[in-house]
Amino acid sequence: GLPMCPLPQDDDYRALSLSGHVGFSTLPDQLVKKSIGRGFCFNILCVGETGSGKSTLINSLFNISFDDPVSTHFLPKVKLRAQTYELQESNILLKLTVVNTVGFGDQINKEDSYQPIVDYIDAQFEAYLQEEWKIKRSLFNYHDSRIHVCLYFISPTGHFLKPLDLLTMKSLDSKVNIIPIIGKADSITKSELRNFKNKIMSVLVSNHIQIYQFPTDDETVSKMNAIMNGHMPFAVVGSDEKVQIENKMVRVRQYPWGTVQVENENHCDFVKLREMLICTNMEDLREQTHAQHYELYRRCRLEEMGFRDMGPGNEPVSPQEVYEAEWSEFYLELQREENELREQYVQRKKEKAAMFKEEKQQQLAKHEHQMQILEEAHLKLEKKKKVLEDEIAAFLEKKVKTELLQSEASISAIAV
Ligand code: GTP
């Protein structure tokens, strides 16, 4: 192993005050500049039944038409469709990936509907992990496809959450930041909505489903975030139709009895969702994904492979030691398998030889038995032949005698 160096302890450090300006106070500016240059990526997963308004809401959130195709209701399995777009606002570049479930909730047997979603999320974590493990890593320009937020579309039934929703959220809550939203909220009345929201939250709590909480540790946004946590799940309306209201083009849903304005806070929680998701907490969602969900995935994968930080007696273990231990264990296992195979080979050979011998003996016995039968048949035939020969001899004798008698009789007749 490598020689171990003593690690510096916390009390080895001395706090000093500078006597003049050095310049590292511009570090935050450098950081911002660098980040802006590189751009940001944000990946949204929309989980919801076919036609629950996923594409319309994403169009409304980013105020653009992404032209997402309409899905069929007749897929045998749930699939995921990812599309990546580059958006620019001021001088900030955002690489946005929208992943939509296709065919979710359409199958008669919905038991495994969540599995493709879990697999998709894990696959993105795995891709990142593989990049980290490479000797030549390029994490700086790596297109990070890990899902930063899952917008979970709840149908506006006004009743309880469906078992499919509970099961899916339960299987996703340790893997992704879930923001539950009530879609098509224009189809539910104000009082029904209040009740429905309460019911949803209490069912989530009683089923220990962890949904994303807007962080309250940053002073500048803590108050707003705390209030918004109380409004969850947001009841949202989306629309691709725009009309002009007071010199402004706004998204609306027009009905014979009136108009729902998507961005009107009295009509729905759309603006709250957009504020929270895009303006205030996008970076926190990205951070949580890396620090919490990816970290958990990475830990489980490493433990699965036999790596650990502590030994059986709680002593720290270095990855190299673990690697060496794993390797020697693997080598021993390999040797054991080789020996087992060799033994199996010898045993098989022995068995084959014994089988061959037995087969030969059986063939010999069979041959002898057949020879015996032949012999017996031959003897029988011989006996029969003898009897026939005797009969022929007796017949001939009889014939000679008869002929003799006949000739004697004819001679005496002539004489007479
Ligand atoms: P797939 O991608 O095909 O699974 O559908 P989706 O979930 O993306 O739904 P989409 O956005 O295509 O909307 C389906 C239908 O619902 C369309 O006719 C929309 O106009 C309508 N719709 C979308 N949002 C809302 C809403 O907030 N309220 C109401 N009432 N209808 C909506």
Boltz pocket constraint, residues with backbone or C-beta under 6 A from the ligand:
constraints:
  - pocket:
      binder: B
      contacts: [[A, 48], [A, 49], [A, 50], [A, 51], [A, 52], [A, 53], [A, 54], [A, 55], [A, 56], [A, 57], [A, 68], [A, 69], [A, 70], [A, 71], [A, 72], [A, 100], [A, 101], [A, 102], [A, 103], [A, 183], [A, 184], [A, 185], [A, 186], [A, 187], [A, 236], [A, 237], [A, 238], [A, 239], [A, 253]]
      max_distance: 6.0
